[in-house]
Amino acid sequence: MTGADSPRPDLTALVRAAQQGDALALDEVLSLLMPYVGRVCAPIALQDAPDAAQEAMIAIVRNLRQLKSPEALFGWARAIAAREAVRFATRRSPQPAAPADQPDQRDPELATDIQDVLERLPPDHRAILTLRHIEGLDEKSVSEILDLPLGTVRSRLFRARHGFRAAWGTGDG
C-alpha cells in the first residue's frame, strides 16, 4: 500500500499545522508527498520527471493553505503533479529517453517493454493512460485532474489505447 492508500491517523492535524505555518509539520508533509509526486510524474514527464516533481512540490507549498480538506492531500497533490508532468512533457520535442524507474514487477522485461512503448506516446496520451491504468482512477477523476471535459478524456483515452496497441505491435523487435 502506498501513502495515498493508507493515510496516517494524524495526517489531518499535520496538514492543518503546516497550513498555519508550522515549519516542522510542513517538512513532514513534504517528506510524505515527495515519493508519491515522483511516482506520478515519472511515467508522464519521462526524463523531465525530476523537474516536474520539483515544480509540483513548489506549487504544493505555495498553495497548501488553499487545501480545504486535509484528508484529500494525496489526491490534490496527484492533480498538481499530473498537470506539471504534462506541462514539462509537452515542452520537450519527442526524443528517445532512458526508461523511468518503475516499481518492482513480476516480469521486469515486460515492465521495460511497457515503459518503452509509453515513452513513444505523446505526453497527453501518457498522462491519460497513467492516471487511468497505473493510478487506477475512473474517467471522471481523470477529467477533473487534467481539467478536461469527460468526453475529451474518453476520446483521448481511446486514441491513447489505440496508439499504445499500435506501438506495442511495432516495438517488439
Beta strands, then each sheet from edge to edge (+ up, - down):
end
